[in-house]
Amino acid sequence: MTDIKVYNGNQIGGCITVITSSEGKVMIDFGSNLPGAEGADLAFDWEAGNIDAVLFTHYHGDHIGRFKEIPPSIPVYMGRVTRQVMTTIAKYTKDTEALQILQDDRRVHEVRAAESFAVKDIRITPYLVDHSAYDAYMYLLETPDKTILHTGDFRGHGYRGKNLVEMIKGYIRRRGKRKVDVLLIEGTMLSRLTEKAYSEADMLKDCTRLFREHKYVFLICSSTNADTLATFYQAARRNRIKMFAHPYVCEQIGHFREAAEYWESANKSREADGGYHGPYDFKYVYPYAPAKVIPAYGDLQKDITQEEIMRRDGFCIVIKADGPYKKWIERFRDLDPIVVYSMWEGYLNPEHKAYNEKYKAFLDSCGHVQYMHTSGHATAELIAEVINAVEPQESIYPIHTENAKELEHLNIKEELRGKIRYE
């Protein structure tokens, strides 16, 4: 008999799932609780746990942040971009322990969308989903007596999210030919029902208008949020403005571009000239080095510094809400630049448990600040659509949520309400 255990499902960070079959045992995600949030990280007994493999849905710290605690005898599975992103983080933070793990091909196994693999008698198939992490997966797990879908984090309002429900109906349900017994579904936004469902496409339109009015922009966003970076990059390109960032950010962006080019090529939908022109193009992102001399070329009649080009043409510079980046802003203060904050606003709310005093102080000192952000998580309406599309036969477990009971009030089929279970 298959057994399912959810740990910390009633909090957004550090939610862990363990699935046990007659022969195998796998864990899905092993991350940390969110900073400032209530609850504690799971003290998992690895010696008694008998875990055969750990699957990671994506590279956010609340899902993968504790991977170094996993005993070396247990293999881990993650997407290629997740591995690359984590490796770059470890390299720049000089985390030699993390680097050693991530570079070990015997221990780290890369998963690919729709390519199944087995852990003992558990057949596992990953499916790519739209999220604020580029390389995010749902996992379908088939044991001898159960079929289980673990959604991981997902959404429908990013560049890759519009076909999610059809993907579930066609590939996971196989137009009704395959039944799913148990659904474990994330519900982050069930406690943020008043937040506006602002799509990447809508933000791109607003960003494009923003760059028409302001050609000097500092962008505060996650260095691993491929979609938000792509949105501002595309808006800047439409206004003939270049993007600049710390070399670390440029390296992460390179991973997203490489992966997008691979999928474009694999799907045989490249542009006629053989180049990639999708949202993750990122061809004109440069390491920030204002004193660097650019040799005369094209319309340049003489050697010129990067700063001179930036002042002439405008810029979008990716920064962190951190002290050292104040010098970047001050260097161009005479141009009256604006700062765009594209992260969750809960970090700036003193009444919220995730309040970040450092972020708030930084923004208060910046002058003109614009707030533009899209959530990385599914709306309540999309959560209901996914539940109805999966139509689990036995159970529905809300995970990764602080308001699991709200699931009962969603627009789902009446017979499905009685299948909701809580950890």
C-alpha positions in Angstrom: 0.0 0.0 0.0 1.3 3.4 -0.9 1.6 5.9 1.9 1.8 9.7 1.6 3.0 12.0 4.3 3.1 15.8 4.1 5.3 17.8 6.5 4.8 21.5 7.0 2.1 21.7 4.4 0.4 24.5 6.4 3.3 26.9 5.8 4.6 28.3 2.5 8.3 27.5 3.0 9.8 24.2 3.9 6.9 22.0 2.7 8.1 18.4 2.3 6.3 15.3 0.9 7.3 11.7 1.4 5.8 9.0 -0.7 6.3 5.3 0.2 5.5 2.3 -2.0 5.9 -1.4 -1.3 9.6 -1.1 -2.4 10.6 2.5 -2.7 10.5 5.8 -0.8 11.0 9.3 -2.3 11.0 12.7 -0.9 9.8 15.8 -2.8 11.6 19.0 -1.9 13.7 19.7 1.1 13.8 23.4 1.7 13.8 26.1 4.4 10.9 28.0 5.9 10.6 31.6 4.7 12.5 34.3 6.7 10.4 35.7 9.5 7.6 33.2 9.0 6.1 31.1 11.8 6.9 27.4 12.1 10.2 25.5 12.0 12.2 23.5 9.5 11.5 19.8 9.6 14.0 17.9 11.7 14.1 14.8 9.4 15.6 11.6 10.7 17.6 10.5 7.7 18.9 7.4 9.3 15.5 6.0 10.1 13.9 7.6 7.0 15.2 5.1 4.4 14.8 7.6 1.6 15.8 6.2 -1.8 15.8 9.6 -3.7 15.0 13.3 -3.2 13.2 15.1 -6.1 13.4 18.9 -6.3 10.6 20.8 -8.1 12.7 23.9 -8.6 15.6 26.1 -7.3 13.9 28.4 -4.8 15.4 28.2 -1.3 12.1 27.2 0.3 12.2 24.0 -1.8 15.9 23.2 -2.2 17.6 25.3 0.5 18.6 22.4 2.7 20.0 20.0 0.1 23.4 20.0 1.8 21.8 18.1 4.7 20.9 15.1 2.6 23.2 12.1 3.2 25.6 11.5 0.3 24.3 8.0 -0.2 20.9 9.4 -1.4 20.6 10.5 -5.0 18.9 13.8 -5.9 16.9 14.7 -9.0 16.6 18.2 -10.4 16.2 20.0 -13.7 19.3 21.1 -15.6 18.7 24.8 -15.1 18.1 24.2 -11.4 21.5 22.6 -11.2 23.1 25.5 -13.1 21.4 28.2 -11.0 22.4 26.5 -7.8 26.0 26.0 -9.0 26.3 29.7 -9.9 25.0 30.7 -6.5 27.5 28.3 -4.8 30.4 29.6 -7.0 29.7 33.3 -6.1 29.1 32.6 -2.4 32.2 30.4 -2.3 30.2 27.5 -0.9 32.6 24.7 -1.7 30.4 22.0 0.0 27.4 22.9 -2.3 29.7 23.0 -5.3 31.1 19.6 -4.6 27.6 18.1 -4.4 26.2 19.9 -7.4 29.2 18.8 -9.6 28.9 15.2 -8.6 27.3 13.4 -11.6 27.0 10.2 -9.6 24.8 11.9 -7.1 22.9 14.5 -9.0 20.6 13.3 -11.8 19.1 15.8 -14.2 15.4 15.4 -15.1 13.8 16.4 -18.4 10.2 17.2 -19.1 8.0 14.2 -20.0 11.0 11.8 -19.7 10.1 9.1 -17.1 12.5 7.4 -14.7 12.2 4.9 -11.9 13.1 4.8 -8.3 12.6 1.2 -7.4 8.9 0.5 -8.1 7.9 4.2 -8.4 7.7 5.5 -11.9 8.2 9.3 -12.0 7.5 11.7 -14.8 8.3 15.4 -14.6 6.2 18.0 -16.4 7.4 21.6 -16.9 5.2 24.3 -15.4 5.2 28.1 -15.4 6.6 29.7 -12.3 8.9 32.5 -11.2 11.7 29.9 -11.4 12.5 29.0 -15.0 13.0 25.3 -14.5 9.9 24.2 -12.4 8.2 20.8 -12.5 5.1 18.9 -11.5 5.8 15.3 -10.7 3.5 12.4 -11.6 4.4 9.4 -9.5 3.0 6.0 -10.3 3.3 3.2 -7.7 1.8 -0.3 -8.1 -1.4 0.8 -6.5 -1.6 4.7 -6.8 -1.1 7.5 -9.3 -0.1 10.7 -7.5 0.3 14.2 -8.9 2.5 16.7 -7.0 2.1 20.2 -8.5 5.1 21.9 -7.0 4.7 25.7 -7.4 2.9 26.8 -10.5 1.0 29.7 -12.1 -0.8 30.5 -15.4 0.0 34.2 -16.0 3.7 33.9 -17.1 5.1 33.4 -20.5 4.7 29.6 -20.3 1.5 29.3 -18.4 -1.4 29.6 -20.8 -1.6 25.9 -21.7 -1.3 24.4 -18.2 -4.8 23.0 -18.0 -4.7 21.6 -21.5 -1.3 20.0 -20.7 -2.9 18.3 -17.7 -5.8 17.1 -19.7 -3.7 15.9 -22.6 -0.5 14.6 -21.1 -1.3 13.8 -17.5 -4.9 12.6 -17.8 -4.5 11.5 -21.4 -8.0 12.7 -22.2 -9.5 10.7 -19.4 -7.6 7.5 -20.1 -5.4 7.8 -17.1 -6.8 8.5 -13.6 -5.1 10.3 -10.9 -5.8 9.0 -7.4 -4.1 11.7 -5.2 -3.4 15.4 -5.9 -1.0 17.4 -3.8 -1.6 21.1 -4.9 0.1 24.3 -3.9 -2.0 27.0 -2.4 0.2 30.0 -1.7 -2.3 32.5 -3.0 -5.1 31.2 -0.9 -4.0 33.5 1.9 -3.5 36.4 -0.5 -6.8 36.5 -2.2 -6.9 40.3 -2.5 -3.7 40.5 -4.5 -4.2 41.5 -8.2 -3.6 38.8 -10.8 -1.1 40.8 -12.8 0.3 38.9 -15.8 3.8 39.1 -17.3 2.1 40.2 -20.6 0.4 43.1 -18.8 3.5 44.1 -17.0 5.4 44.1 -20.3 3.0 46.6 -21.7 3.3 48.8 -18.6 7.1 48.4 -18.6 7.3 49.4 -22.3 5.4 52.6 -21.5 7.6 53.2 -18.4 10.8 53.1 -20.6 9.2 55.6 -23.0 8.9 58.1 -20.1 12.0 57.1 -18.1 15.1 56.0 -19.9 17.2 55.6 -16.7 15.9 52.7 -14.6 17.3 50.6 -11.7 15.4 47.3 -11.3 15.2 45.5 -8.0 14.1 41.9 -8.6 15.3 38.3 -8.0 18.3 37.4 -10.0 16.8 34.0 -10.7 13.3 35.3 -11.7 13.7 34.6 -15.5 10.3 35.9 -16.4 10.5 39.3 -14.7 14.1 39.8 -16.0 12.7 38.9 -19.5 9.8 41.3 -19.1 12.1 44.3 -18.3 14.6 43.2 -20.9 12.0 43.1 -23.7 10.5 46.4 -22.6 14.0 48.0 -22.7 14.8 46.5 -26.1 11.6 48.0 -27.5 12.8 51.4 -26.4 16.4 50.7 -27.6 17.7 50.6 -24.1 20.4 48.2 -22.9 20.3 46.1 -19.7 23.2 45.9 -17.3 23.8 43.8 -14.3 26.4 42.3 -11.9 28.4 39.5 -13.6 26.6 37.0 -11.3 23.2 38.1 -12.7 24.6 37.9 -16.2 25.7 34.3 -15.6 22.2 33.3 -14.3 20.6 35.0 -17.3 22.9 33.0 -19.6 21.5 29.8 -18.2 17.9 30.9 -19.0 18.9 31.9 -22.5 20.7 28.7 -23.2 17.8 26.6 -22.0 15.3 28.6 -24.0 17.4 28.2 -27.1 17.5 24.4 -26.5 13.7 24.1 -26.2 13.2 26.3 -29.2 15.5 24.1 -31.3 14.0 20.9 -29.9 10.5 22.1 -30.9 11.8 23.1 -34.3 10.2 26.5 -34.0 13.2 28.8 -34.4 13.0 32.0 -36.4 13.7 31.8 -40.1 17.2 33.3 -39.7 18.1 30.6 -37.2 18.3 33.0 -34.2 16.3 32.8 -31.0 13.9 35.8 -30.5 11.6 34.6 -27.6 11.1 36.3 -24.3 14.3 34.9 -22.9 16.5 36.1 -25.8 18.8 38.1 -23.4 21.3 38.8 -26.1 22.0 42.3 -25.1 22.6 42.1 -21.4 26.0 43.4 -20.2 28.1 43.2 -17.1 28.0 46.6 -15.3 31.4 48.2 -15.7 30.9 52.0 -16.2 34.6 52.7 -16.5 35.1 50.1 -19.2 36.3 51.6 -22.5 34.3 50.5 -25.6 36.4 50.7 -28.8 35.1 52.7 -31.7 32.7 50.7 -33.9 29.6 51.1 -35.9 28.2 54.6 -35.2 30.9 55.3 -32.6 33.4 57.7 -34.0 35.8 57.3 -31.1 36.5 55.1 -28.0 33.8 55.6 -25.4 33.2 54.4 -21.9 30.3 52.2 -20.9 29.0 55.1 -18.7 29.0 57.5 -21.6 26.9 55.0 -23.6 24.5 54.5 -20.7 24.1 58.3 -20.3 23.5 58.7 -24.0 21.1 55.8 -24.7 19.6 55.1 -21.3 19.8 51.9 -19.2 18.0 49.3 -17.1 20.4 48.2 -14.4 19.5 45.1 -12.2 20.4 45.7 -8.6 19.6 44.4 -5.1 18.1 46.3 -2.2 21.4 46.2 -0.6 23.9 48.9 0.7 26.7 48.5 -1.9 24.2 49.1 -4.8 23.5 52.6 -3.5 26.8 53.7 -5.1 25.4 52.5 -8.5 22.4 54.8 -8.0 24.4 57.7 -6.8 26.7 57.6 -9.8 23.7 58.5 -12.0 21.7 60.6 -9.5 22.0 63.7 -11.7 19.9 61.9 -14.4 17.0 61.6 -11.9 16.7 57.8 -12.4 13.8 55.8 -11.1 13.9 52.6 -9.0 11.5 49.8 -9.9 10.7 47.3 -7.1 9.6 44.0 -8.7 9.4 41.7 -5.7 6.6 40.8 -3.3 5.4 43.9 -1.4 4.9 41.8 1.8 8.6 42.3 2.4 8.0 46.0 2.8 5.0 45.8 5.1 6.0 46.3 8.8 2.9 44.5 9.9 3.7 41.3 7.9 5.8 38.6 9.5 8.1 38.5 6.4 8.9 42.2 6.7 12.4 43.1 5.6 13.6 46.2 7.4 16.7 46.4 5.1 14.6 46.4 1.9 12.3 49.1 3.3 15.2 51.4 4.4 16.9 51.0 1.0 13.8 51.9 -0.9 13.0 54.9 1.4 16.4 56.3 0.4 16.0 55.9 -3.3 13.7 58.7 -4.2 11.4 57.9 -7.1 10.2 54.3 -6.6 7.8 52.4 -8.9 6.1 49.1 -7.8 5.6 46.5 -10.5 5.5 42.8 -9.7 3.8 39.6 -10.8 3.2 36.7 -8.4 5.0 33.4 -9.0 2.0 31.5 -7.8 -1.4 30.3 -9.1 -4.6 32.4 -8.5 -7.4 30.8 -6.6 -9.3 30.5 -9.9 -6.5 28.5 -11.6 -6.1 26.3 -8.5 -9.8 25.4 -9.0 -9.3 24.8 -12.7 -6.4 22.4 -12.0 -8.3 20.5 -9.4 -11.3 20.1 -11.8 -9.0 19.0 -14.6 -7.1 16.5 -12.6 -10.3 15.2 -10.9 -8.5 13.0 -8.3 -10.3 9.8 -7.5 -9.4 9.7 -3.8 -7.7 12.6 -2.1 -6.7 16.3 -2.5 -4.0 17.6 -0.2 -3.4 21.4 0.0 0.3 22.1 0.5 2.6 25.1 0.5 -0.2 27.3 2.0 -1.1 29.2 5.2 -4.8 29.0 4.4 -5.6 25.5 3.4 -9.3 25.7 4.4 -9.9 28.2 1.7 -9.7 25.3 -0.8 -13.2 24.3 0.3 -14.6 27.5 -1.0 -13.2 27.3 -4.5 -15.3 26.7 -7.6 -14.6 23.0 -7.8 -17.0 20.1 -8.4 -19.0 19.3 -5.4 -17.9 15.6 -5.3 -14.3 16.9 -5.1 -14.9 18.9 -1.9 -15.3 15.8 0.1 -11.9 14.5 -1.0 -9.9 17.4 0.6 -7.6 16.1 3.3 -5.4 18.0 5.7 -2.0 16.9 7.1 
